Amino acid sequence: MANSESKEYWRWTESRWTNPDLDWKNGEIISAGVDVGSVSTQSVVMVDGEIYCYANMRTGSDSPDSANKSMKWALDGTELPLDNIEYAVGTGYGRVNVPFAKRAITEIACHARGANFMYGPTIRTVLDMGGQDCKAIRCDHRGKVTAFLMNDKCAAGTGRGMEVFADLLQVHINEVGQMSLVDEEPEPVSSTCVVFAKSEAVALLRKGWSKDNVLAAYCGAMAHRVVTLLERLGVEDDFAITGGIAKNIGVVSRIEKELKVTAPEPSIDPQLAGAIGGALFGKALVEKASKK
């Protein structure tokens, strides 16, 4: 029987997908985006601006290796050779370390472009909640960034902070959001540092708090911290969320309540936004070069 301590409660479920209705052999432009984040790596391949395949997996200790493994998994079973990808763009924390990328573009630009693709041209404010930082982005109808603010000072308002709590409470990170939706909202944890918030959570458990209430307190604190960042930037309609925390209904619902807005439901994994944006930039760069 496996030891409960060895279970990786913090790890998001990895995934890959191939579009059964798309044949890459019939495409004119095959482009790709690879988002090497601090927590996870996503590879998206597009054929003429439509998603053909993708993979979302855990980032390892080596960024180039993570990029290679993610793309290899995305292409698995497609018979599409890597060399047939005309233009690949690297983005994210390890964007300069994607071996097969022709260009590196910031995750801020790629998430705005990806959100525009995922949610439509009416999106004006994008919240990207990543593993190590949180970004509030404003963009135009084309998904071009017009303003942004970033908070990267502490893990408490990021995906990494949520992983720490999932591990501490031995609750799988996929289930944290739903568990945090309690009938009576507790006071948010007061600490702004994840190390102290963890100590505070342990103290609350010793007082007899349930895991659900501890998660509610932490999700509430995280949402409030993010809302403060968004309010500094100024929230313009429409509003959307990208990144792994977009999968956490506990944080998302509390952000929506504080801001009095409703973010659209993603039709595709919101962690893919950066890689989608990268692939779209790749397509645009091919088209620009062909016009010269």
PEQUIWO-V524983 format. One record per backbone hydrogen bond with DSSP energy under -0.5 kcal/mol. CO is the residue of the C=O (numbers start at 1). NH is the residue of the N-H. If there is no record, write none. Layout:
BEGIN
co = (CO & CO)
nh = (NH & NH)
END
This chain:
BEGIN
co = (3 & 4 & 7 & 8 & 9 & 10 & 15 & 17 & 18 & 19 & 22 & 23 & 24 & 28 & 29 & 29 & 30 & 30 & 31 & 32 & 33 & 34 & 34 & 35 & 35 & 36 & 39 & 40 & 41 & 42 & 43 & 44 & 45 & 45 & 46 & 46 & 47 & 50 & 52 & 53 & 54 & 55 & 56 & 57 & 61 & 62 & 63 & 64 & 65 & 66 & 67 & 68 & 69 & 70 & 71 & 72 & 73 & 75 & 75 & 79 & 81 & 82 & 84 & 87 & 88 & 88 & 89 & 90 & 91 & 92 & 94 & 95 & 97 & 98 & 103 & 106 & 107 & 108 & 109 & 110 & 111 & 112 & 113 & 114 & 115 & 115 & 116 & 120 & 124 & 125 & 126 & 126 & 127 & 127 & 128 & 128 & 129 & 130 & 131 & 133 & 134 & 135 & 135 & 136 & 137 & 138 & 138 & 140 & 144 & 147 & 149 & 150 & 151 & 154 & 155 & 155 & 158 & 159 & 160 & 161 & 162 & 163 & 164 & 165 & 166 & 166 & 172 & 172 & 173 & 175 & 176 & 178 & 180 & 183 & 193 & 194 & 195 & 196 & 197 & 198 & 199 & 200 & 201 & 202 & 203 & 204 & 205 & 210 & 211 & 212 & 213 & 214 & 215 & 216 & 217 & 217 & 218 & 219 & 220 & 221 & 222 & 223 & 224 & 225 & 226 & 227 & 228 & 229 & 230 & 234 & 238 & 238 & 239 & 240 & 242 & 243 & 244 & 245 & 247 & 248 & 248 & 249 & 250 & 251 & 252 & 253 & 254 & 255 & 256 & 256 & 269 & 270 & 270 & 272 & 273 & 274 & 275 & 276 & 277 & 278 & 279 & 280 & 281 & 282 & 283 & 284 & 285 & 286 & 287 & 288 & 288 & 289)
nh = (6 & 7 & 9 & 11 & 173 & 12 & 56 & 54 & 20 & 22 & 24 & 26 & 27 & 30 & 31 & 48 & 86 & 87 & 46 & 89 & 44 & 36 & 91 & 37 & 42 & 94 & 59 & 37 & 57 & 35 & 55 & 33 & 52 & 53 & 31 & 48 & 50 & 47 & 19 & 45 & 17 & 43 & 15 & 41 & 63 & 66 & 67 & 68 & 69 & 70 & 71 & 72 & 73 & 74 & 75 & 76 & 76 & 78 & 79 & 81 & 84 & 85 & 86 & 32 & 102 & 103 & 34 & 105 & 36 & 95 & 97 & 98 & 99 & 101 & 90 & 110 & 111 & 112 & 113 & 114 & 115 & 116 & 117 & 118 & 119 & 120 & 120 & 123 & 139 & 240 & 128 & 137 & 129 & 242 & 130 & 135 & 245 & 159 & 160 & 130 & 151 & 128 & 137 & 149 & 126 & 146 & 147 & 143 & 140 & 138 & 136 & 152 & 134 & 157 & 158 & 161 & 162 & 163 & 164 & 165 & 166 & 167 & 168 & 169 & 170 & 171 & 175 & 176 & 177 & 179 & 180 & 181 & 182 & 185 & 197 & 198 & 199 & 200 & 201 & 202 & 203 & 204 & 205 & 206 & 207 & 209 & 208 & 214 & 215 & 216 & 217 & 218 & 219 & 220 & 189 & 221 & 222 & 223 & 224 & 225 & 226 & 227 & 228 & 229 & 230 & 231 & 232 & 233 & 234 & 236 & 124 & 125 & 264 & 127 & 129 & 246 & 247 & 248 & 249 & 251 & 252 & 253 & 254 & 255 & 256 & 257 & 258 & 259 & 260 & 261 & 272 & 243 & 273 & 276 & 277 & 278 & 279 & 280 & 281 & 282 & 283 & 284 & 285 & 286 & 287 & 288 & 289 & 290 & 291 & 291 & 292 & 292)
END
